[in-house]
Amino acid sequence: MTGGEVAGILVAVFWAILVSFLAVVLVRLAQTLRAATRLMAEVTEQAVPLLADASATVRSAQTQLDRVEAIASDVQEVTSNASALSTTVASTFGGPLVKVAAFGYGVRRAMSRDGDARGTRDRAGGPPRQAKRTILVGRTVPAAGRRKQKD
């Protein structure tokens, strides 16, 4: 055998190994592609019903939001009506009630006094007690919170 024949045999063996390796790689790649295709088909089968359910859920949520919006507008209207009613009641009855309360207070205060200008009657209805006075450098000053009384 000549050197060219040996080189040709070596190249043929190398090519045979290379083709075998590439065939194995292509077979594995084909298996991977088949598995990916099956996986995509399964995902598609499951995704379509899920998307339909999601669409129905979104429609239902929109319906509920429309109802909530209607309820909120009704509550806002009731609140404004209650505020107007409160203002009307306060303006109608507030002034006269304050006047009646002040009149009642004045009547009670007038009834609790005995007419003695020098003292005040204690709560138990006993004799009038003398207002306390403080003397400062020759001056008489009425006690704090009391009106100046005549002697």
Secondary structure, 3 states (H helix, E strand, C coil): CCHHHHHHHHHHHHHHHHHHHHHHHHHHHHHHHHHHHHHHHHHHHHHHHHHHHHHHHHHHHHHHHHHHHHHHHHHHHHHHHHHHHHHHHHHHHHHHHHHHHHHHHHHHHHHHCCCCCCEEECCCCCCEEECCEEEECCEEEECCCCCCCCC
